[in-house]
C-alpha cells in the first residue's frame, strides 16, 4: 500500500480529473479499501478541500467549490502551461497585468526545482502595441460581467462610448443586445451580440461598454452567420458580409519567386510558376487597397483579374504620377516670390 501522503496526492488528482467518482472505483484505482478511501477523504477535508459525498447505487465523492481556494495540484505540463499563460497575460488588455505577475510569483514559489528551472529558462516576452496605438485596458469586472451574460444567455443593457465623445442633444438610451461571444482581436476585447433595437449583428469594443445592472431576461441563442465566431469577427473587420472572405479578391502574376512573396503573404495563396515568377491570389477591404498591397512586392505585375483590380491599378498609377510631379516644398522657382 502506498504511503499516506502519496495516496492523498493521488486521490486529489483523481477528484480533480472528473466531477463524480464512485467510492468503489476510487478504491479500485488507488488499490485500497473503501474504508481507507473514506479516511483519506476526511484527511483532505481537514486540509481545506470541500469534498462532498453523494448517495445512490454508485455513491461516491465530488470535489466541490468552496468559499476559499485550497491548495491545488497540477501535473508538470499543467504547471508549465499556467506559467506561460501568466507571463503573456500582461499584454491581454484585460487589466490583470499586476495580478498575473503576483500569481506567477506565487506559483513559481511552490514549484519543485525541476519545474522552476524549466520556467526560468522559458522566457516569454509579451509584446504590446506601440505607444502610438496603445491597447486599451478593460476593467476585469466588466469582462466578468460580459462573460457571465454570455454564459447565462441574458439580455445585456449597457451604455456605449463612441470614439469621439460629443454631448448628445437628448439622453441616449442604453443599448440592448443578446450577447453571443466575448473575443479578442488585435489586442482589444470585443463583444459579439445581436442588437435588439437594430435587429442585426453588432461587434462592440469592451473598453467602451459600461454594463447596466441587473441583466435582462434570458433568451434562446441565435445562430451566428457562418457558425464560427472567429471567421465572423475576421469578416466583419475586413468589411465583408460575414462569409469569412474578403470583399475584394484578385489574382496577379508577379516577377518574383514564390518563396520571397510567401513570407510576406499571410492571407493569400502563392503558386510557383518558375524560379522568378509566381501567381498570387490575395484579398483586401477595397480594390485600391488590394492594388497597393500587391505593389509593395516591388516586382513587375500582370493582372489576371478581375477588371476591378486593373482599374484600381490605373487609379493608383495616376495618383503616384501626380505625387511624383509635385514640386518639393523646399524648391522655389524664380519669380514666384515677389
C-alpha positions in Angstrom: 0.0 0.0 0.0 1.4 3.5 -0.9 2.3 5.9 1.9 -0.5 8.2 3.2 0.9 11.3 1.6 1.3 9.7 -1.8 -2.2 8.3 -1.5 -3.7 11.7 -0.7 -2.0 13.3 -3.7 -3.2 10.5 -6.0 -6.8 10.8 -4.6 -6.8 14.6 -5.0 -5.5 14.2 -8.6 -8.4 11.8 -9.4 -11.0 14.1 -7.8 -9.8 17.0 -9.9 -9.9 14.9 -13.1 -13.7 14.4 -13.2 -16.8 15.6 -11.4 -18.2 12.5 -9.7 -16.2 9.4 -8.5 -18.0 6.3 -7.2 -16.3 5.2 -4.0 -15.7 1.7 -5.3 -14.0 3.0 -8.4 -11.7 5.2 -6.3 -10.8 2.3 -4.2 -10.0 0.2 -7.3 -7.9 2.9 -8.9 -5.9 3.5 -5.8 -5.7 -0.2 -4.9 -7.0 0.4 -1.3 -10.2 -0.5 0.6 -13.3 1.7 0.6 -12.7 2.3 4.3 -9.3 3.8 3.5 -10.9 5.9 0.9 -13.2 7.4 3.5 -10.4 8.1 5.9 -8.3 9.8 3.2 -11.3 11.9 2.1 -11.6 13.1 5.7 -7.9 14.0 5.8 -8.3 16.1 2.6 -11.3 17.8 4.2 -9.2 18.7 7.2 -6.7 20.3 4.7 -9.4 22.6 3.3 -10.7 20.7 0.3 -14.5 20.8 0.1 -15.2 17.2 -0.8 -18.9 16.2 -0.7 -20.4 12.7 -0.6 -23.3 11.7 -2.7 -25.6 8.8 -2.2 -27.1 6.2 -4.6 -26.2 2.9 -6.1 -22.9 4.3 -7.1 -22.4 6.6 -4.1 -19.1 8.4 -4.0 -17.4 11.7 -3.8 -17.2 15.0 -5.6 -14.6 17.9 -5.2 -17.0 20.8 -4.7 -16.4 24.6 -5.0 -15.7 26.2 -1.6 -15.5 29.7 -0.1 -11.7 29.6 0.0 -9.2 28.4 -2.5 -7.4 25.3 -1.2 -4.0 24.2 -2.4 -4.2 23.0 -6.0 -2.4 20.1 -7.6 -1.0 20.4 -11.1 1.0 17.9 -13.2 4.2 19.1 -14.9 2.5 20.1 -18.2 -0.3 22.0 -16.4 2.2 23.9 -14.3 4.3 25.0 -17.3 1.1 26.0 -19.3 -0.1 28.0 -16.3 3.2 29.9 -16.0 3.3 30.7 -19.7 -0.3 31.9 -19.7 0.5 34.2 -16.7 3.6 35.6 -18.5 1.6 36.7 -21.5 -1.4 37.9 -19.5 0.2 41.3 -19.0 -0.4 42.1 -22.7 -4.0 40.8 -22.9 -5.6 44.1 -22.3 -7.8 42.6 -19.6 -6.4 44.8 -16.8 -4.9 41.9 -14.9 -1.2 42.5 -15.5 -0.2 43.2 -11.9 -2.3 40.3 -10.6 -0.8 38.0 -13.2 2.7 38.9 -12.0 1.9 38.2 -8.4 0.2 35.0 -9.3 3.2 33.8 -11.3 5.5 34.6 -8.3 3.2 32.5 -6.1 3.1 29.6 -8.5 6.8 29.6 -9.0 7.5 29.6 -5.3 5.7 26.3 -4.7 7.1 24.6 -7.8 9.6 21.8 -7.4 13.2 22.8 -8.5 12.9 20.8 -11.8 9.9 22.8 -12.9 11.2 26.1 -11.6 14.3 25.7 -13.8 12.1 25.0 -16.8 10.0 28.1 -16.1 13.1 30.3 -15.6 14.6 29.2 -18.9 11.4 29.7 -20.8 11.4 33.4 -21.2 8.2 34.6 -22.9 8.1 38.2 -23.9 4.6 39.7 -24.3 4.9 42.5 -26.9 2.2 45.1 -26.6 1.2 47.6 -29.2 3.4 50.6 -30.0 2.9 53.7 -27.9 1.2 55.4 -30.8 -1.6 52.9 -30.6 -1.7 51.6 -27.0 -4.0 48.6 -26.4 -7.0 49.9 -24.3 -7.3 48.5 -20.8 -10.6 46.8 -19.9 -11.7 46.5 -16.3 -11.7 42.9 -15.3 -15.1 43.4 -13.6 -16.5 44.4 -17.0 -15.1 41.3 -18.7 -16.5 39.1 -15.9 -20.0 40.8 -16.3 -19.9 40.3 -20.1 -18.8 36.7 -19.8 -21.5 36.0 -17.3 -24.3 37.3 -19.5 -22.9 35.3 -22.5 -22.9 32.2 -20.4 -26.3 32.8 -18.9 -27.9 33.9 -22.2 -29.3 37.0 -20.6 -30.1 40.3 -22.4 -27.4 42.9 -21.6 -28.1 46.6 -21.3 -25.2 49.0 -21.4 -24.0 52.5 -22.1 -21.6 52.7 -25.0 -19.0 55.4 -25.5 -18.2 56.3 -29.1 -14.7 57.1 -30.4 -15.4 60.8 -30.4 -17.3 61.9 -27.3 -19.9 64.5 -28.0 -22.7 65.9 -25.9 -25.9 64.4 -27.2 -28.9 66.7 -27.8 -31.0 64.3 -25.7 -30.2 61.4 -23.3 -29.0 58.3 -25.2 -30.9 55.2 -24.2 -28.8 52.1 -23.3 -28.0 49.5 -25.9 -29.9 46.3 -25.6 -28.3 43.2 -27.0 -28.2 39.4 -26.8 -24.5 38.7 -26.1 -23.1 35.8 -28.1 -19.3 35.8 -27.6 -16.5 37.7 -25.9 -13.4 37.7 -28.1 -10.1 39.3 -28.6 -8.8 40.8 -31.8 -5.6 42.8 -32.3 -5.1 43.4 -28.6 -8.6 44.5 -28.0 -11.7 42.8 -26.4 -15.0 42.8 -28.3 -18.5 41.6 -27.5 -20.3 39.9 -30.4 -24.0 40.4 -30.0 -27.4 40.6 -31.7 -28.6 44.2 -31.4 -32.3 44.0 -30.4 -33.0 47.6 -31.5 -31.2 47.5 -34.8 -32.1 43.8 -35.5 -28.7 42.9 -36.7 -25.4 41.5 -35.5 -23.0 44.1 -34.0 -19.5 44.0 -32.5 -18.8 46.3 -29.6 -15.4 47.3 -28.0 -15.5 46.1 -24.4 -13.4 49.0 -23.2 -16.3 51.3 -24.2 -19.0 49.3 -22.5 -20.5 50.3 -19.2 -22.9 47.5 -18.2 -26.2 48.3 -16.5 -27.4 46.1 -13.7 -29.4 44.0 -13.5 -29.3 42.0 -16.7 -32.4 41.4 -18.7 -34.4 38.3 -19.4 -33.0 35.1 -20.7 -33.0 34.4 -24.5 -32.6 31.5 -26.9 -29.2 32.0 -28.6 -29.4 32.8 -32.4 -27.3 31.0 -35.0 -24.2 33.1 -35.7 -23.8 33.7 -39.5 -21.3 31.0 -40.7 -21.5 29.3 -37.3 -17.8 30.2 -36.5 -17.2 33.2 -34.3 -13.6 33.6 -35.4 -14.5 33.7 -39.1 -17.4 36.0 -38.4 -15.3 38.6 -36.5 -12.5 38.4 -39.1 -15.0 39.0 -41.8 -16.6 42.0 -40.0 -13.2 43.7 -39.7 -12.5 43.0 -43.3 -15.8 44.7 -44.2 -17.4 41.6 -45.8 -20.9 40.2 -45.2 -19.9 37.6 -42.7 -18.9 34.8 -45.1 -15.4 34.9 -43.9 -13.9 36.1 -47.2 -12.5 39.5 -48.2 -15.0 41.7 -50.1 -12.4 42.2 -52.8 -10.2 39.4 -54.1 -7.9 39.4 -57.1 -5.2 37.4 -58.9 -1.9 38.6 -60.3 1.4 37.2 -61.7 4.5 38.6 -60.1 8.0 38.6 -61.5 9.3 37.3 -58.2 10.0 33.9 -56.6 7.2 32.2 -54.7 9.5 31.9 -51.7 10.1 35.7 -51.5 6.4 36.5 -51.9 5.1 33.8 -49.5 7.0 35.1 -46.5 5.1 38.4 -46.6 1.7 37.0 -47.6 -0.2 35.8 -44.5 -3.7 35.6 -46.0 -3.1 34.8 -49.7 -2.3 31.9 -51.9 1.1 31.8 -53.7 1.8 29.4 -56.5 5.3 29.0 -58.0 5.4 29.4 -61.8 9.1 29.3 -62.2 12.3 30.4 -60.4 11.4 34.1 -60.6 7.7 34.0 -61.3 4.6 33.2 -59.2 0.9 33.5 -59.1 -0.6 35.4 -56.1 -4.3 35.4 -55.1 -5.0 37.9 -52.4 -7.9 39.7 -50.7 -8.5 43.2 -49.2 -11.2 45.5 -48.0 -11.1 47.6 -51.2 -9.7 47.2 -54.8 -7.4 50.2 -54.3 -6.2 48.7 -51.0 -5.6 45.4 -52.7 -3.6 47.0 -55.6 -1.5 49.0 -53.1 -0.8 45.8 -51.1 0.3 43.9 -54.2 2.5 46.9 -55.3 4.7 46.6 -52.2 6.4 43.5 -53.6 8.5 45.7 -55.9 8.1 43.4 -58.9 6.5 43.6 -62.4 2.8 42.8 -62.2 0.5 41.1 -64.6 -3.2 41.3 -63.6 -5.1 38.1 -64.2 -8.4 39.6 -62.9 -10.9 40.8 -62.2 -11.3 44.1 -64.1 -11.9 46.0 -60.9 -8.3 45.3 -59.9 -7.0 46.6 -63.2 -9.0 49.8 -62.7 -7.6 50.1 -59.2 -4.0 49.9 -60.5 -4.9 52.6 -63.1 -6.2 54.9 -60.3 -3.0 54.3 -58.3 -0.8 55.0 -61.2 -2.4 58.4 -61.7 -2.0 59.2 -58.0 1.6 58.1 -57.9 2.4 60.1 -61.1 0.8 63.2 -59.6 2.7 62.7 -56.4 6.0 62.4 -58.3 5.4 65.6 -60.3 4.5 67.7 -57.3 7.4 70.1 -56.5 9.2 69.8 -53.2 8.2 72.4 -50.7 11.8 73.5 -50.3 12.1 74.2 -54.1 11.5 77.8 -55.1 11.1 79.0 -58.7 12.5 82.4 -59.6 9.7 84.9 -59.9 7.3 83.0 -57.6 8.1 85.3 -54.6 7.6 89.0 -55.1 
